[in-house]
Each structure stands twice: as C-alpha cells, then as structure tokens.
Amino acid sequence: MILHGVRSNPHLLGFGFIGDTPSYIDPIENFLANGHYNPDHRMPGFGVVYYFFRLFFSYTSSYNCIVILQLIISSAGVYYMALLTRLLLKSKQVFYLCFYIYLISTYSNYYDICLMTESLCTSFLIFGAWFFALYFFKSQTKYLLISGLLLTWVVFLRPAFAPVIIIMGIILVFYSVKNKRKILKPLVILALPFLIFDGLWIGRNYNVHHKFIPLANGIYYPFIDSSYMKPMFKFVQAWGGADDIPESKSAMSWFGGLLFPGEPEYKTYDSVPDFVYTKAFNRDSLIQLRILTRNFIAIQKPSIDSFYASTGKDWNKAFSIFNIGLKPRNEQAAFCQKEVIRRFDTYTESIKKEKPFLYYVKAPLVFTYDFLYSPGDVVFKRAQIGKLGIFVEWFFRALYIIIINAGLFGMIVLAIKGFRSNYLLWILALIPASSILVHPILVRLGDNRYLMPVWPFLIACAACVISSIIIKLRKEEVL
C-alpha cells in the first residue's frame, strides 16, 4: 500500500492530509500555536497521538511516524485477535483460521496509512477486548483497568463506540453473578478511566461552551450543521436515499448536491421515487425545492471556489474555516437557504407521521444492507500487478462476502451460545452487533467504512462457523 498508493505528497508514507484528516489535526496545530483546542467538534482521541509526535517532529514527519505506528499496532492486532478467539473458544483450529483470514484480509487495514481514526480504533478495540477477557482467566484487576483505558480511548476516537463499555459492564455483571464473584469493585475499575477522562472533557466543554457535552458536540461538521446540507440529508435519509453526507451521487444530487469547492455537478439520480410522497409534498413540490436549492448553490459557489483557491487548494487550510463560504452572500441567498431548510424539515416530519414503516423500518434496513454489503471498489484494489490485478480484486471480493455472511451467522450463534453457557462469548458477538445497531439503525449512517473497526470481530465469528463446518465434514468422512 505504501509503495503503490496514490499519494498527494511524495514525502508522505500515505494518502496525505485528505478527507477528515484536517478535522483531527487542525485542533492540535491550533493548540500548539495559541493554546486552544479548536475547532473542537472532534474528541481528542486521535489528536493526542498526533500531539505527541508533533512535539518532536515536523508536520510531515509526524504523519509518517503515525503511519508507521499504526502499521505496527495493526500487525500486532492480527495476532491478538486470534489469541482472543482462542482464549474464548478454546480451539487451536479457530485460532489459526482467525489469524490467517485476518492476515490476508485487506479490508480493515485500508486506513492504516491514513491519519484518521479507523486504524487505531480497530486496534484498541482488539486490545481492549483482549485485556477484558484476560481478567476472567487471570483474576487480576489490572487487566480491567488497562481494558478500561483502551476502551475509553476507543470512545475518544469514535464516540459511536461508547456502548461497547456498557456491553463489557453487562458481561462483567452477568459473569460475576453466575460465578459468584465480586461485582462492584471490578465494575468501578472498568468504568473508572472513562469516568475520569470524560469528566475532564465535560468540564472543559462546559467551561468553553457553557453546555453539557459528554462526547462529541454533534454528528456533522459545523458548516454542515448550520446550512441546508443537514436538512437535505435528513430528508433523503428519511426514506433511504443516501447512506452518508459526502455521498454526492445519491438522491442529494437530484436537489443539487453538496456545496464543496471544485465538485462537479452529478446527475446520476433521476428523481425522488413516488412512494416517498406525502400530503405535504409531491413531485411538483420537490421540483420547486430543487430550484431553490440550486439557486442558493449558484449564488454561493463562486465564493466557495474562490475561498478554496485562496488556500492554494489545500483542504487542511480550508477545512477549519469552511463555514465562512456557506454563509449567505446576500439577501436572496439568505431567503433561499431559510426556505430550503424549512421545506426539507417539513417534508421529513411528514414522512415520519404519514409513513412510519418507511421511516422507522424500511429505511434503516436499506442502510443496514449498505453498511454490510456495499464496501465500494477501492478497498479491494491493491498494488498494480499487471494482468493478475483483476483476479486479486475478485479474490478479495469473494473473501469479503464469505466473511460477512459467515461472520453475521457466527455472531448470532455466539450470542445465543453465550447466553446459554458462557457470557464471555458475547465479547466476540456483541461488539459488531453494537456497531450495526448504532450506525445504520440509530444514527442512519450506512457508509460501509464505519464497519471497519469491528471487522476483526466478524472474522473471529466467521472463523468459529468455518471451524464448525470443517469438524462436521471430518466426522462425516470418518463415518
């Protein structure tokens, strides 16, 4: 990946400062420059790693140090995921299956050479689960404390994984009751790191914003939160028209898409389907709304492009103050945006009231399917190896399908088996289950990349299923 990946800077061991990267490192650069962690819509779990290297190294060298660190930790994670599976399932065969499947899977390591949270989140989830499981076999509370620290770090990397700490607490309580162990002290030790660090974060946020903010202060970027983008996304999200907000080829493109500099106008979506219509809107209403939305974009886009050009087309410089370009340039733009927001909000509420099955059942199922089965092309394409490339790509596609299907089945089997005999099996089953519940169902984000941190746990569940099949086939051969 390092040798063949497309890099924006030849001095970097990765893709460069792209995508969400600026939102994690800009606050640290500002903190180093003026003592303020700002913008602060991201929790500082990744920033503290960047901060450490930035104290000693340059901008680009810090990037490379983190990439090397992520690759080392991810490599160790392969081994410890297999060890965790062996510890819980007491099977050498499952250990080897998990180890080698994870070793050759190129899915979850796609972001190892990026400065984003996927890589460290994946690794710390594995190590947090490993030390948690180790506590039950070694009976040493230090392992619970280490697990609590690592899982707290996971939450500070990705707040959506806060339920994992609750899951671990439930497993601890159930196991302790069944085996007549102490409950309160271990539970406090597990939760203590989160209570301390999140308490400090809450205090900091209250001091800065005068509000109670326990985790991140929003799901979206501030410039999206305060513009037409959020209500437009909420509307298409209400009926399953878009998995994630950067998805410019989704139903959002029919209305005009997202207001980003240099973005081409996508025309890949014909129209909003008829089954979405309610008493509040029909096709004519949506065409009028599309005209209003595109009028606002037409007014704002020149200033957005100009602002972006003034930064030398450097997303890292543009990202932190990008909301400036979305502020209405004149009264006409202000009217357009206000009316667009009002209509999108009204139409979304009408779907909730008139078509609850569509909103609460069908749309989340669409997001869940995309979350699990739409990884996109890029994660399967690796180094340019001539004519063999297409075969390698299809091999990884087939491997993904096998793992996801066997993993989901194994997740259900281990969840049931855990309830009947061994609650510790929930460690493997409920971590991926919680991600599926939170991302596509509760938050309604069906982008497949949010699945990456729990991919190793699905591999472990798949290894359990494959091992059972092998054992059954061997018995039939003997008979």
Beta strands, then each sheet from edge to edge (+ up, - down):
end
